């Protein structure tokens, strides 16, 4: 009867020797066939072993690489950072990791993917493993994983998500902020101004006789006017000003750190610029004017909604007084 325990006992040296040989062959074949770079260093960071993956992806001769410092073999490596990383692995005897999101790549290895990327080098996940052997010397194994596809498609996903987020904030016709995002911004600016005792002003403006323009020239002409007026107003604003489409032909501008005087000057400039703008549609000159209402934040203003109400009332006053003008909420008189 076959004694399995006897075959696998410590005394069966022939089986152990055979197993050791086979194990070495298996390890070598696996190391050279996996799609991962394997680089083994000694405690002085000299290369003692590398696999076929690295030989294929570099133009370096293995005979010249073995025994050479990793920083001489790969001069592109961040020596100070990587030395600290490798020393910590040796001292603590614990693995470490560096993802492509932390550093796109450590080793300048050209990627072979048939895709367009922002880098000519493969994106890499690098794992650093302490290696214990029977000898007293310590070693480190660096595993280099090609994650170029992951990096590329993650980047595409982030770009798409950013575009979707932008689309959710932008009015499709005029390409300025939509009402929802504009109002969310006003909530934030109102709170910030209250908290830090900063100036804040609001301009509400409305195109005069816009329904008549649509009736006479058609909605395509109306759309053209909305687009052109939005672009003109945008060109007059600062980077920090927040311009949005509040309704059909009504617009609103948040002016952070701006007092009433500054807001009135801007409103007058917008009013005059639009009145002089040479708008044309199908060869016809289109005369467009706007009415504007300005409201500054005051100690008596109890909410951002009240600020909107004050600016709206000033806007209605401007229309009631003949349009194509600016009114202030402080005195409801023509500026």
Secondary structure, 3 states (H helix, E strand, C coil): CCCHHHHCCCCCHHHHHHHHHHHHHHHHHHHHHCCEEEEEEECCCEEEEECHHHHHHCCCCHHHHCCCEHHHHCCCCCHHHHHHHHHHHHHHCCCEEECCCCCCCCCCCECCCCCCCCCCECCEEEEEEEECCCCCCCEEEEEEEECHHHHHHHHHHHHHHHHHHHHHHECCCCCCECHHHHHHHHHHHHHHHHHHCCCEEEEEEEECCHHHHHHHHCHHHHHHHHHHHHHHHHHCCCCCCEEEECCCCEEEEEEECCCHHHHHHHHHHHHHHHHHCCEEECCEEECCCEEEEEEECCCCCCCHHHHHHHHHHHHHHHHHCCCCCEEECCCCCEC
